[in-house]
Amino acid sequence: MTEEQATQDNSKLKLILGGSIASVLAAGVIGFLVYSSICPCDRTPGGFLFGDDSDGQVNDWSFANDVELCQLQIYDGIRPHSINLNCMATPEGEMYLSCSVCDTKYWAARVGENERGVMRLDGVVYPVYLNRITDSATMDRAWQARVTKLQIHGGPGNPAPPTNAPRADRWWTFQVTSRG
């Protein structure tokens, strides 16, 4: 084999390897985008949340009580992570997220102060900030909003609690504010 033939064979090998790697990466990206368009599904997390963009700043989230479940997208490093969860609005229009046994939830450990996220309600995506609430009085208001909403939207996987149900010990809540 001549030096020229060896160089040509080496170039072909590099082209085949490079094309294979590019194909695998392209398939991975396309697969993730397809997965993102389908999930989050029930309790299976998803990736990006797609939908119609909101019209700007939201100051009254009362419409969240008309939606059975909300979807939240946060980032874990550079990877988007989205989930289905309960969201509820207080009579004043403040929105909170409900998280039972939250100390065991993957997403909750990744939410810091003024964490950027995206909420999807009824097919519309809203850029938001998330903040965990630890103040008892505010948590009680959010809990009561949850109980009230579940009287209408409770179901087999998420039953309506009694209207006087005390706040659960391992229940966390996060306030959602628009970054419109």
N, C-alpha and C positions, 0 to 999 in steps of 0.2 A: 504494500500500500504506500502510495506516495504521500508526501507531506501535504500536498494540495487536497487529496482525497480525505485524509484524516481531518483536515480543517473543515471541509464540507460536511463530513459526518458529524463532527463536533457541533457545527452550526445548526444542523438539522435536529440534533438531540436537544440543544438549548431551545430551539423554536418549539419543539414538541412539549418539553417540560414547561416552558413559559406559557404556552397556549393552554396546557392542562391546568396549571395553577390559576390562570385567569378565568378559565371556565368554571372551576370549582368555586372561586370567589364570587363570580357573577351568579351562579346557581344559589349560593348561600344568601347573597343579598336579596335576590328575587324571592327565595323561599321565606326569608324573614319578613319581607314586605307583604307577601300573601298571608302569612301567619298573623301579621299585625292587622290585616283587614278583617280577619275572622275573630280573633281573640282580643281581649279576655273573654273566656267562655266559662260560665258558672264559676268554679273555683280555680280554673287554670289561668295563670297570668298571660298577658299578651305583651306586645311591643308598643309601637306607635299607635296613638289614637288619631284616626282620621275623621273628618266631618266638616260641616260648614263652619266657617269662622264666625265668632260672635261679632256683634256690632259695636263693641267697645266696652267701656267700663260698666261693671254691674254693681249697683249699690243695694239692690233689693233682690235677694235670692229666693223669695217666696215660691217661685215657680218650681224650685227643686222638690217641693212637697208633692208635686203632680207627677213625678217620675218615680217608678218603682225602685230602680237601682241607678246609681251614678257610676261612672268609670273615671278612674284617676290614673294619670301617667306621671311617673317621676323618672329620674335618671339614676342609675347605679353606675357611677363612673360615666362612660360614654354610651352605655346600653340603656335604652328605654325599657321601663318595666310598668305595665299597666294591670289594673285589677278592677273587679266589680266590688262595690261596697255601698252601704247605706249612707246617704247624705240627707240632711234635714235642715230646714230653715226655722228659725225662731219667729214669733209673731212680728218682731222688729225687722225681719228680713236678713238676719245674719245666718250664714251657712256653716254647718259643722259636719264632719265625717264621723261615723260611728265605727269603732274597732273593738270587738270583744276579744278577750284574752290576747290583747295587743302586744304584750311583751314577747309573744312567740311569733309574731308576724314579720316576715322578711322585709316588707316595704316600710314598716313603721320605724325600724332601726335605721333607715336611710334618710329619714326626714329630719333635717336640721331646722334651725331658726330661719324664718323667711325663705323656706325651701321653694324653689320654682317648680311648678307642675302644670299639668293641663287637666282640666275636668271636661268630660263629655256628658252632656245631658240631652237626651232626646235628639241625638245626631248633631248637636252643635258643640264645638270645642271652645273652651274658655281658658285663656292663660291666667294662672292663679299663683298666689303665694299660700303656703301652708305653715301653720304654727300649732304645735301641740299645746293644749290647754291643761293646766294643772290646778288652776284656781277652782275651789270647790263650788262656789256659787255659779260660776260660768258653766262648769261641768254639769251642774244640776239643771240649768236652763237648757243646755244642749240635750241632756237625757230626756227631759220632758218633751222637747220637740221631737225626739226619736220616738218616744212612746206614742205621741199624738199621731205622727205620720204612720206608724205601723198599725194603728187601728184601721186605717184605710188600705194600706199596701202590704200588710203582713200576709204571709203565705206559709206553705208547708216547710220550706227551708228557713223561713224567717218569721216565725209566728208573732202575732201581736201580743205583747205582754199586758198584764192588767194595768189599767190606767193609773193605779197608785203604786206600781212596781218601784222598789228602791233601786238606785243606781248600783250596778254590779261592781264588785271590788276590782276586777281586772279589766274594766272597761276604760278605754282611752277615747279622747276626742281631739280633733284637730280643727281649728278655725280656718276657713277658706276665705280669702279676700282676692278680689279681682285685681289683675295687673294690667287690665284693659289696654 
